[in-house]
Amino acid sequence: MGKRVSMDEIYVDMNARYTEHGYSMERRGTLDDLERLGLTLERAVGRRFRCYMDDLDDDGQPDDIMFDGVVVLDSEFGYLAEADPPVYFHRSDIGQLEDNKLSIEQIMDRLGEWTHVPRDQAAGAKIVYFLKEQLKLSDAESEFRIAILLADELLLLRRMREAESVFKRTVDCYPEYSEAWRSFAHLYKVSGDFDRAAELMDEAVRIALQDGEFVIMMYCERARIARYACDWKALSATIQALVEYESKPGARDYVYECDFVSGIPADAMDEALVERLIARCEHTSAH
């Protein structure tokens, strides 16, 4: 997953798997292909490639095995090509895969159809498989949205490790997107790790403030995490920032929300501050 501006091919030895989806890049064939592209291992970090290794089809004809992935620097294993799930396909599959590619609107329509189907592990697994296939085919415009849909579905199925992996890759590939950090924080909020959730949401808020968009949305989610954690100091600070924030004209954002102030102990918050937030909520809801 990442911004698919280009999909240069590089050789990767798929026998040199060091992590669940990570393959060593410190091989002669890989270095030669990087050199051909004017890159070193160091400069390749963070870039996406279509990785290949020679293989044969059922008739004994050449048919490279491949995966799409991003180069990472692992603290233990060095430079790795980290494959996107689902991991493998063959060169002969590419044309067929492209025929199955849907637009983000078509994907949302398909998911909408499935909302009427009773949700169980089998139905969820079908949705996950569908989203993984579409993620593999996605372009830069739709990739982020599909990745978030996939991670959210995994989270609904309580496949926490897989969800965490997808959320983390999304943040790694789109560090400038506040929504990537918000979604990642949601995983830890659901898991009950409020400290980690707060840390990630603080980054989401920082990026939103820098961009001037979705600031209210990010502050509200940060407030929810503080509320779940019963961190009244953080909640007060977040509400204070929220009521003082003025959106830029034309900025994309959401209306003020105040669900996170219900049920707060009487002595935990400044009542006047809460009333200011409620007034903001009522004003924006009316407009």
C-alpha positions as CSV (number, residue, x, y, z in Angstrom):
1,M,0.0,0.0,0.0
2,G,1.2,3.5,-0.8
3,K,1.1,6.1,-3.5
4,R,1.2,4.3,-6.8
5,V,2.8,7.0,-8.9
6,S,5.0,4.4,-10.5
7,M,5.3,0.6,-10.2
8,D,8.8,-0.2,-11.3
9,E,9.7,-3.8,-11.1
10,I,12.6,-5.1,-9.0
11,Y,13.8,-8.6,-8.3
12,V,13.2,-10.0,-4.8
13,D,14.3,-13.4,-3.5
14,M,11.1,-14.7,-2.1
15,N,13.0,-17.5,-0.4
16,A,14.6,-14.9,1.9
17,R,11.6,-14.1,4.0
18,Y,12.6,-12.6,7.3
19,T,9.2,-11.4,8.7
20,E,5.6,-12.4,8.0
21,H,5.5,-10.3,4.8
22,G,9.0,-9.0,4.6
23,Y,11.7,-10.2,2.1
24,S,15.4,-9.3,2.2
25,M,16.5,-6.8,-0.5
26,E,20.1,-7.4,0.2
27,R,20.5,-9.7,-2.8
28,R,22.5,-9.1,-6.0
29,G,19.5,-9.2,-8.3
30,T,17.7,-6.6,-6.2
31,L,20.7,-4.3,-6.1
32,D,21.2,-4.6,-9.8
33,D,17.5,-3.6,-10.5
34,L,17.7,-0.7,-8.1
35,E,20.9,0.5,-9.7
36,R,19.2,0.4,-13.1
37,L,16.5,2.7,-11.6
38,G,19.2,5.0,-10.2
39,L,18.5,4.0,-6.6
40,T,20.3,2.6,-3.6
41,L,18.7,0.6,-0.7
42,E,18.7,3.8,1.4
43,R,16.9,5.8,-1.3
44,A,14.4,3.0,-1.9
45,V,13.0,3.1,1.6
46,G,9.4,4.2,1.5
47,R,9.0,3.6,-2.3
48,R,6.6,1.1,-3.8
49,F,7.6,-1.6,-6.3
50,R,6.2,-4.6,-8.0
51,C,8.5,-7.3,-6.9
52,Y,9.2,-10.5,-8.9
53,M,11.0,-13.8,-8.9
54,D,11.3,-16.3,-11.6
55,D,8.7,-19.1,-11.5
56,L,7.0,-21.6,-13.9
57,D,3.3,-22.2,-14.7
58,D,1.7,-25.6,-14.7
59,D,3.0,-26.2,-18.2
60,G,6.6,-25.4,-17.2
61,Q,6.5,-22.1,-19.0
62,P,8.1,-19.0,-17.4
63,D,5.6,-17.0,-15.3
64,D,7.2,-14.8,-12.7
65,I,5.7,-14.9,-9.2
66,M,5.0,-11.3,-8.0
67,F,3.8,-9.1,-5.2
68,D,3.3,-5.3,-4.7
69,G,5.0,-3.8,-1.7
70,V,6.9,-1.1,-0.1
71,V,10.6,-0.9,1.0
72,V,11.1,-0.6,4.7
73,L,14.2,-0.6,7.0
74,D,13.7,-3.1,9.7
75,S,15.7,-2.6,12.9
76,E,16.5,-6.3,13.1
77,F,16.6,-7.6,9.5
78,G,17.7,-4.6,7.5
79,Y,16.2,-3.6,4.2
80,L,13.0,-5.5,3.4
81,A,10.4,-5.5,0.6
82,E,7.2,-5.7,2.6
83,A,4.4,-7.3,0.6
84,D,0.8,-6.1,0.5
85,P,-1.8,-8.8,1.4
86,P,-3.0,-10.8,-0.4
87,V,0.7,-11.5,-1.1
88,Y,1.3,-13.4,-4.3
89,F,0.1,-13.3,-7.9
90,H,1.7,-14.3,-11.2
91,R,2.6,-12.2,-14.2
92,S,0.0,-14.0,-16.2
93,D,-2.7,-12.9,-13.7
94,I,-2.1,-9.1,-14.2
95,G,-4.5,-8.7,-17.1
96,Q,-7.2,-10.7,-15.5
97,L,-6.8,-8.8,-12.2
98,E,-7.1,-5.4,-14.0
99,D,-10.4,-6.6,-15.5
100,N,-11.8,-7.0,-12.0
101,K,-10.9,-3.5,-10.8
102,L,-13.8,-1.5,-9.5
103,S,-14.1,2.3,-8.9
104,I,-14.4,3.4,-5.3
105,E,-18.1,4.2,-6.0
106,Q,-18.7,0.6,-7.2
107,I,-16.9,-0.7,-4.2
108,M,-19.1,1.3,-1.9
109,D,-22.2,0.0,-3.7
110,R,-21.0,-3.5,-3.3
111,L,-20.4,-3.1,0.4
112,G,-23.8,-1.5,0.7
113,E,-25.4,-4.6,-0.8
114,W,-23.6,-6.7,1.8
115,T,-25.0,-4.7,4.7
116,H,-28.3,-6.5,4.2
117,V,-26.6,-9.9,4.7
118,P,-26.4,-11.3,8.2
119,R,-22.8,-10.6,9.4
120,D,-20.8,-13.6,10.6
121,Q,-17.2,-14.6,10.2
122,A,-17.9,-16.2,6.9
123,A,-19.6,-13.1,5.5
124,G,-16.9,-10.9,6.9
125,A,-14.2,-13.1,5.4
126,K,-15.8,-12.6,2.0
127,I,-15.8,-8.8,2.4
128,V,-12.2,-8.9,3.5
129,Y,-11.1,-11.0,0.5
130,F,-13.0,-8.6,-1.8
131,L,-11.4,-5.5,-0.3
132,K,-7.9,-7.1,-0.4
133,E,-8.3,-7.8,-4.1
134,Q,-9.5,-4.3,-4.8
135,L,-6.6,-2.9,-2.7
136,K,-4.1,-4.8,-4.8
137,L,-5.7,-3.2,-7.9
138,S,-6.2,0.3,-6.6
139,D,-4.6,3.5,-7.8
140,A,-3.4,6.4,-5.8
141,E,-6.8,8.1,-5.8
142,S,-8.7,5.2,-4.3
143,E,-6.0,3.2,-2.4
144,F,-6.3,5.1,0.9
145,R,-10.0,4.8,1.2
146,I,-10.0,1.1,0.4
147,A,-7.2,0.4,2.9
148,I,-9.3,2.1,5.7
149,L,-12.4,0.1,4.7
150,L,-10.3,-3.1,4.9
151,A,-8.8,-2.2,8.3
152,D,-12.3,-1.3,9.6
153,E,-13.7,-4.6,8.4
154,L,-10.9,-6.5,10.1
155,L,-11.6,-4.6,13.3
156,L,-15.3,-5.5,13.2
157,L,-14.3,-9.1,12.8
158,R,-11.9,-8.7,15.8
159,R,-9.0,-9.7,13.7
160,M,-6.9,-7.3,15.6
161,R,-3.4,-8.1,14.5
162,E,-4.4,-8.0,10.8
163,A,-6.2,-4.7,11.4
164,E,-3.2,-3.2,13.2
165,S,-1.0,-4.2,10.3
166,V,-3.2,-2.5,7.7
167,F,-3.7,0.6,9.8
168,K,0.1,0.8,10.4
169,R,0.9,0.5,6.7
170,T,-1.7,3.2,6.0
171,V,0.0,5.6,8.4
172,D,3.5,4.7,7.0
173,C,2.3,5.4,3.5
174,Y,0.1,8.4,4.2
175,P,1.7,10.1,7.2
176,E,0.3,13.5,6.1
177,Y,-3.3,12.3,6.3
178,S,-4.9,13.1,9.6
179,E,-7.6,10.5,8.9
180,A,-5.0,7.8,8.7
181,W,-3.9,8.6,12.3
182,R,-7.5,8.9,13.5
183,S,-8.3,5.5,12.1
184,F,-5.2,3.9,13.7
185,A,-6.1,5.5,17.0
186,H,-9.6,4.0,16.8
187,L,-8.1,0.5,16.8
188,Y,-6.4,1.2,20.2
189,K,-9.5,2.9,21.6
190,V,-11.5,-0.3,20.8
191,S,-8.7,-2.4,22.3
192,G,-8.7,-0.3,25.5
193,D,-5.2,1.0,25.1
194,F,-6.1,4.6,25.6
195,D,-2.6,5.9,26.1
196,R,-1.6,4.7,22.6
197,A,-4.9,5.9,21.1
198,A,-4.3,9.4,22.6
199,E,-0.7,9.5,21.3
200,L,-1.9,8.7,17.7
201,M,-4.8,11.2,18.0
202,D,-2.5,13.9,19.1
203,E,-0.7,13.5,15.8
204,A,-4.0,13.5,13.9
205,V,-4.9,16.8,15.6
206,R,-1.5,18.3,14.8
207,I,-1.8,17.4,11.1
208,A,-5.3,18.7,10.9
209,L,-4.3,22.0,12.5
210,Q,-1.4,22.2,10.0
211,D,-3.8,21.6,7.1
212,G,-6.6,23.6,8.4
213,E,-9.1,20.8,7.6
214,F,-11.0,18.3,9.7
215,V,-9.8,20.0,12.9
216,I,-13.2,19.8,14.7
217,M,-13.5,16.1,13.8
218,M,-10.1,15.3,15.2
219,Y,-10.6,17.3,18.4
220,C,-13.9,15.5,19.0
221,E,-12.3,12.1,18.5
222,R,-9.5,13.1,20.8
223,A,-12.0,14.2,23.4
224,R,-13.8,10.8,23.2
225,I,-10.6,9.0,23.9
226,A,-10.0,11.2,26.9
227,R,-13.5,10.5,28.1
228,Y,-13.1,6.7,27.7
229,A,-9.9,6.9,29.7
230,C,-11.5,9.2,32.4
231,D,-8.6,11.6,31.8
232,W,-10.5,14.8,32.8
233,K,-7.4,17.0,32.4
234,A,-6.9,16.0,28.8
235,L,-10.7,16.2,28.2
236,S,-10.8,19.7,29.6
237,A,-7.8,20.8,27.5
238,T,-9.3,19.3,24.3
239,I,-12.7,20.9,24.9
240,Q,-11.0,24.2,25.6
241,A,-9.1,24.0,22.3
242,L,-12.3,22.9,20.5
243,V,-14.5,25.8,21.6
244,E,-11.8,28.3,20.8
245,Y,-11.1,27.0,17.3
246,E,-12.4,28.9,14.4
247,S,-12.6,27.1,11.1
248,K,-11.1,28.6,8.0
249,P,-13.6,29.7,5.4
250,G,-14.3,26.9,3.0
251,A,-12.3,24.3,5.0
252,R,-13.6,20.7,5.0
253,D,-14.8,19.7,8.5
254,Y,-17.6,18.2,10.5
255,V,-20.1,19.8,12.9
256,Y,-19.3,20.1,16.6
257,E,-20.3,17.1,18.7
258,C,-20.7,16.8,22.4
259,D,-21.5,13.1,23.1
260,F,-18.3,12.8,25.1
261,V,-19.6,15.2,27.9
262,S,-22.5,13.0,29.0
263,G,-22.2,11.3,32.3
264,I,-19.1,13.2,33.4
265,P,-18.8,13.5,37.3
266,A,-20.0,16.9,38.4
267,D,-16.6,17.9,39.9
268,A,-14.5,16.6,37.0
269,M,-15.1,19.5,34.5
270,D,-15.7,23.2,34.4
271,E,-19.4,23.5,33.9
272,A,-19.1,26.7,32.0
273,L,-16.7,25.1,29.6
274,V,-19.1,22.3,28.9
275,E,-21.9,24.7,28.4
276,R,-19.8,26.6,25.8
277,L,-19.3,23.4,23.9
278,I,-23.0,22.5,24.0
279,A,-23.8,25.9,22.7
280,R,-21.4,25.4,19.8
281,C,-23.0,22.0,19.1
282,E,-26.5,23.5,19.0
283,H,-25.4,26.4,16.8
284,T,-23.7,24.3,14.2
285,S,-26.5,21.7,14.2
286,A,-29.0,24.4,13.5
287,H,-27.0,25.5,10.5
